[in-house]
């Protein structure tokens, strides 16, 4: 098998597999950490790394540089990222998205403290993949993707953004148990493209410069942040519209245009994504989580959960325990 991946130090190869053109590797940590890192290469210049690791003691991982921009979605755990030997490091926190640019020849090192449970998804895109496969141009792209497409980065660059509920849900789907799935490569590639699309479209939206549209988009982004922070509360269209200065019909229409799905479909997905995190943590009962997610009956919650994730809450909790 070719090795298109930038693999971490302190890990050993456990298995390799292919699904057609998709190449997959699974690595397990050396030392007291438990879990695994999975690497799936879908096509030249586009791959994803999936992290399910419990760090029992402080650890350090080093990744060699490649001609990639890395887009990292961190669901759980905190780490510190920088250059080997450099004094400063950037914090990667839970529920965040970060972009990383590495100049050719410079490695990245990442530190984890003890007793840290890390769950993460990292998309890696080469310049040729972005320009030739996707047809993107440096003039059309802003931010770190624009910098990368226009030429080789000259310094180590790291930027952070909040992880939203849609990105959280897609990341959970990628991290889900896939043993025995004969179409794993197809499913994972579709989700990886979906995740990349959410980031690119929202960064384009944030970068728009017209004043009227820009103000409306910022108000919509504020609505979304409020929803994400208040999923445990009753949320009504009338209350949200009044709070943020929209009419109900205008809020419904603009939210769907901006984020690609109806407002209360977004709310439902966000609540289920948060519920899955609670289910897998094992700290609350299923009935308590159902109430947190806004369901009056645990049976209705289980039905919605299975429809969204393809397994019951009990099945998701069992799979999480087996994985760790």
Buried (B, 14 or more C-beta within 10 A) or exposed (E): EEEBBBBBEEBEEEEEEEBEEBBBBBBBBEEEBBBBBBBBBBBBBBBBBBBBBBBBEEBEBEBEBBBBBBBBBBBBBBBBBBBEEEEEBBEBEBBBBBBBBBEEEBBBBBBBEEEBBBBBBBBBBBBEBBBEBBEBEBEEBBBBBBBBBEEEBEEBBBEBBEBBBBBBBBBBBBBBBBEEEEEBBBBBBBBBBBBBEBBBEBBBBBEEEEEEEBEBBEBBBEBBEBBBEEBEEEBEBEEBBEEEEBEBEEBBBBBBEBBBEEBBEBBBBBBBBBBBBBBBEEEBEBBEBBBBBBBEEBEEBBEBBBEBBEBBBEBBBBBBEEBB
